[in-house]
Amino acid sequence: MSNLELVRAPREGARLIDTLTQPCKDLGEHLDLLLFVAREMNQTFTFNGEKTTLILPLPKRDQVTINFGIYPEGFLLEFFSLQAGKIIITYSNTGESNGLLPVTQSFGCALRLDGPVMEYGNALIDQCYRCLNLDYQNAAEGTAQPQRISTLENFLKRIYKNPHILLGVQKRHHDPVYQKLKEQNIQFETEKALSWTERRIKRLQTKTLRKTVIKTKSRAHRIPKILITIPLGVSDLREFITRFKMRPASNVLGLLEFVFINPIRWFFSVVRGNMGYSVALAIYSPFTFFFITQPMNPHAMVAVGKVRSVALETKETLGRFFSPKTPHSSREASAPVDSTAPETLPQELPLTAEHKSNTASWDDRMSGFKALQIAYEGNLELAPRLGRIEQMETQLNWPLLIESAWAEMERYRTHLVQAIALPSNAPATRTYLESEIVAVDLHERYLWDRNIRFILDHPYTMMNDSQEQTQWDFYIGRSFVALEDMTKTLESRSKSGLKRPEGFEKIEKIARDFDREFHATGLTLKERLKKRSLVFKSSDPTQTDTLRTFMKRQWEVLYLQQNRAQEASNNGLQMYIWSVRNTVWILQTLYAAKREELATVTAIQATPTQKAEALRTDRQLESLYHLMVTEFASIRKELEALPNDLEATQRKMLIASIEKSLSEREALLRSFKIL
């Protein structure tokens, strides 16, 4: 500071220099120093045009530096802190002669903070409030800097207790910030060029700014907001009376327009912009109760569907009445419709390119599907509608999926055993085929175990524990008989035995009860269907109404049985099952491709056709492996967190075995120059 020359009394200058050159002990003391500098710079200095830097020694943990630079344009104070960011206070030259630099309130900040002024008379305190306001907003989004909030709050608390400094917040509702905002409202009220609506927008903006200031200051100083808002509310009433008296006619007309005319304008603008929606509300408003209670009231969508049917029939009738009739349309209208007449099918399968759906827009297609869904919900109540899906997915689709995958693995295993017996096999080929048998056995055990787990997880729908189902037939029992055959096959191949899980004895009993029906001989396929299935007892098994008539109660029972568990439990179980289902389907497709390729794998010299087929299979296996890994990765976190379950561990072993099998296959085919 040797190149600074104080103009005022040496005592004051010495006090400032002594303070600046003393090392600070902590960041809080440094902030006090910063405030002191901001206040004491009301002195006047001369300068020699050179920059002077003073570095205050501080503890290393604070990483704080103060740079004092003397420039022709003013006095520059820079404050750096990891906790408080970067604050720059600039004191500019007012143009006085002899290089006198009186302090001004010119202020800048590297953060470029916007928002309302929160403290008049002290730019440093104002910037602290602005920083806190920004951090409070970021705290609600989880991106705040807690150390900076703590630093600034502690600094403001120290200033709050300083008897020599008076903050605006200490005046409560008489804070100059609130008074300034009030003056702005009064000033805008006198502007003749502004309408009442425009003045109201400005008042709302001012009110929003005031809320921001109140929220920031009350939190920073731990002051209840009610101590500020209630007196300000009384002050707002006085302000309203003052403003109203200034322009009574304009204010009366503006209030009338706001209360009575604007709602009417809003209503007609909404109706005009949403005409279709308004018509829909007018039609369906009496049935709002049904929409709200639909999950508890299975008859709700039936009522809505009937209303829609009546509306469509009315529209069609009115359309025929008002549209001009032609001889052609008359003949079509008078032609009787025979629902019992046999359906005539085309000679060739129709394709989209030859159908009117080829030119239908996507919006029209979606509109058609919407109508389909409404009609479906109107024709079938909630319980049988969801029970139908339960039957298809749980009782029929799952067992057939497991059985199909098992059969594909068994066919591949049989071909492997036959291929191993070929004397022409090279040693590398024989090793690969034996490794494939090990992989097949592992995957078959996975199918067997997952099938048992599926049945045990569905005790009511699969095993009919409550004895409530009305249709407990051959095609449901097929899954139990197939599982029993799988169990016997694995037991015959297992050297260490096959341990059966808890509850398996119930599955064995059901399998024994159904086993007799599976050995009926001397009947054709259609004869067996008519004997075993109610669906095929009808003259036309594909008739919807016939099927729904005798299956309605069964579907309702299935819906009620599965919903013995909570909704969240059912949703989680379905997600779990779909993941396993996708895995089983991938295994079935993978083994089908590998079985077709087996002849190429065992051929020492493949033909060009076999090479092309091997390349095509290679691309298919690549996609299947990618899908299996993606399926597991997308749900692995939840599977591993599921208590008392082996699916995550089993899936990892499946993926590892498939990766090993694909690598061995590729190495073998490359050694034979097939790939």
Salt bridges, closest charged atoms under 4 A:
ASP32 OD2 - ARG158 NH2 2.58
GLU40 OE2 - ARG15 NH1 3.72
GLU119 OE1 - LYS217 NZ 3.16
ASP126 OD2 - ARG130 NE 2.76
ASP135 OD2 - ARG148 NE 2.91
GLU153 OE1 - ARG222 NH2 3.37
ASP175 OD2 - LYS217 NZ 2.60
GLU189 OE1 - ARG199 NE 3.46
GLU189 OE1 - ARG203 NH1 3.48
GLU189 OE1 - ARG243 NH1 3.85
ASP236 OD2 - ARG210 NH2 2.60
GLU239 OE2 - ARG243 NE 3.31
GLU257 OE2 - ARG265 NH1 2.97
GLU316 OE2 - ARG320 NH1 3.14
GLU332 OE2 - HIS328 NE2 2.95
GLU381 OE2 - HIS299 ND1 3.10
GLU393 OE1 - ARG581 NH2 3.38
GLU403 OE2 - ARG478 NH2 2.76
GLU408 OE1 - ARG411 NH2 2.99
GLU408 OE2 - ARG595 NE 2.55
GLU410 OE2 - ARG493 NH1 2.88
GLU436 OE1 - LYS594 NZ 2.53
ASP441 OD1 - ARG413 NE 2.94
GLU444 OE1 - ARG493 NH1 2.94
ASP449 OD2 - ARG450 NH2 2.85
ASP457 OD1 - ARG453 NH2 3.21
ASP465 OD2 - LYS506 NZ 3.13
GLU468 OE1 - ARG564 NH2 2.99
GLU491 OE2 - ARG500 NH2 2.52
GLU508 OE2 - ARG500 NH1 1.97
ASP513 OD2 - LYS509 NZ 3.42
ASP515 OD1 - HIS519 NE2 3.27
GLU556 OE1 - ARG553 NH1 3.37
GLU596 OE2 - ARG595 NH1 3.72
GLU597 OE2 - ARG665 NH2 2.68
GLU613 OE2 - ARG616 NH2 2.48
ASP618 OD2 - ARG619 NH1 3.02
ASP618 OD1 - ARG665 NH1 2.90
GLU640 OE2 - ARG636 NE 2.63
GLU640 OE2 - LYS652 NZ 2.93
GLU647 OE1 - ARG450 NH1 3.30
GLU647 OE2 - ARG651 NE 2.55
GLU664 OE2 - LYS660 NZ 2.57
GLU666 OE2 - ARG670 NH2 3.13
